[in-house]
Amino acid sequence: MHDNDLEALLSHLPRLIYLNIGDTGWEDLMERSDLTLRALAIITTSCPMIQSMSISLDASKNMSHAMEYHPTLLDRIDVQKSYIKDTEAVAQFLARLPASSALKLEYSDMMNDYKEQWKEVEVGLALLQDARDRGGMSMQVVGA
């Protein structure tokens, strides 16, 4: 599934509150997702009632995607074993997602080559959210 496929699907599911796409078990360990960070913006725009998502994606692409602010109930993202390169840019991207409160980031600890990078994103995201909540920061993401 690609970002555009997800966008077409979600256009029919505006009341979706939970989404699970991606890693379903051992057979998916070696495959990289075709979904990018743009998929997260699509989900929050298409599904304003979304509260939680579990999604496998390639977090090395589409970091500069423009996002309009649409209030959501989002409070949790599980990125499973998603591929990642630039942890700082990904943390900045996630901090710009419209969430109901501090966004909780989860990732798989098992058989995950990228868990250390996601741990860095988790720390960076918490710092960015804290700065945003204090009103002392505006963020701009530069494309990879």
N, C-alpha and C positions, 0 to 999 in steps of 0.2 A: 504494500500500500504506500502511495506517495501522498504528499501534502494536499494536492488538488483532489485526490480521491477522498481523503478524509473530509475536506471542505464540502464536497458534494453530499457525502453521507450525513454530516452533521447539520446541513441546512434543513433536514427533515426531522431533527431531534432537538429542538430548542429547549425542551424541558428536561434534558438529560442531567442527572445529578452525579453519576459515577461512570467512569470510562476505564476500561482495561483493554489495552491494545499492546501486543508485542510478545514478550518472552512467555512461552507457555510450558517450558520444561527443557529437558536435556537436549532435545533436537535443535533448539535455537541457539545453543551456546556459541557457535562460530559464525553466525550470520549477523551482518550489520543491517540495521533498520534503514529503510528508505525515507522514513519520516525525519524531519529536521526540527529545529527550534521554532520555525514558522508554524508548525503544527500546534504548538502550545498557544500561540496567539490566535490561531483559527478556533481552537476549542473554547477559549475564554470569550471570544467574540460571538461565536455561534450558539453557545450554551451558557447563558448568563446565570443559570441555576446550578452550574457544575460546582460540586463541593470537593471532589476527590478524583484523582486520576492516577492510573498506573500505565506508563507508556515507555516503550523502548524506542529510542531515537538516535540519530547521528547528530550529536551536539557540536559538531565541528563546522556546520553549515548554517547559513541564514541567520546569523547573529545580529545583523543590522536591520532586520525587518521592522518596519514602522508599526507601532501599535497605538490604536486609539484607546482611550480609557473607557471601558464598559464595566460598571460595578458587577462583581460576581460574589458568590459565596465560597469560592475556592480557598481551601486552607491546607491542602496536602497534594504533593506530587511525588510519586514513586517512579524514578527513572530506571529502575531495574538494573540492567548491566549496560547501559547506553555508552556508546563511544564518545569520547571527549578529548579535546586538545587544549584549548585556551580557557583555563579555569576562571580567570578574572573576567573575561568577556561573558562567559556563561552566567556567572554570578550576577553581573550587571543586567543581563537580559532577564533573568528570573526575577530580579528585584523590581523590574518594570511591569511584570504581569499584574493585572488587577486581581488582588486577593482580598478576602474579607478581613484578614488579620495577618500576623506574621506567617508567611508561607512555610510549612514544614516540608523539608526535602528528605526523601527516603531513597535508598539505593540498596542493591543486593550486596551482601558481604561475601557470598559464596561464589567461588569460581569467577570472580569479577576482576579482570585485568585493570579496570579503571577506578576501583574503589578509593584509592588514595587521592585521585584527582577530584572525585565527587566529594570526598571529605573536605578538600580545600574549598570547593564551591559552597558547601554547607556553611563553613566558617565565614567565608566572604559574604554570602547572602545574609547571614545574621547581622554582620556589621553594617551592610548597606541598608537593611531594613531598619536597624536602630537609628542610623543617621537620617533616613527618610522620615521616620516617625517623629524625630526631634525637629523636623522642618528645616534642617540645615544642609540639604543636599538636593541637587538636581542631577539626573544621570543621563548620559548619552552613550550609546553603544556604538563602537566603530566596527565595521564589518571585517571579517577575517580574510 
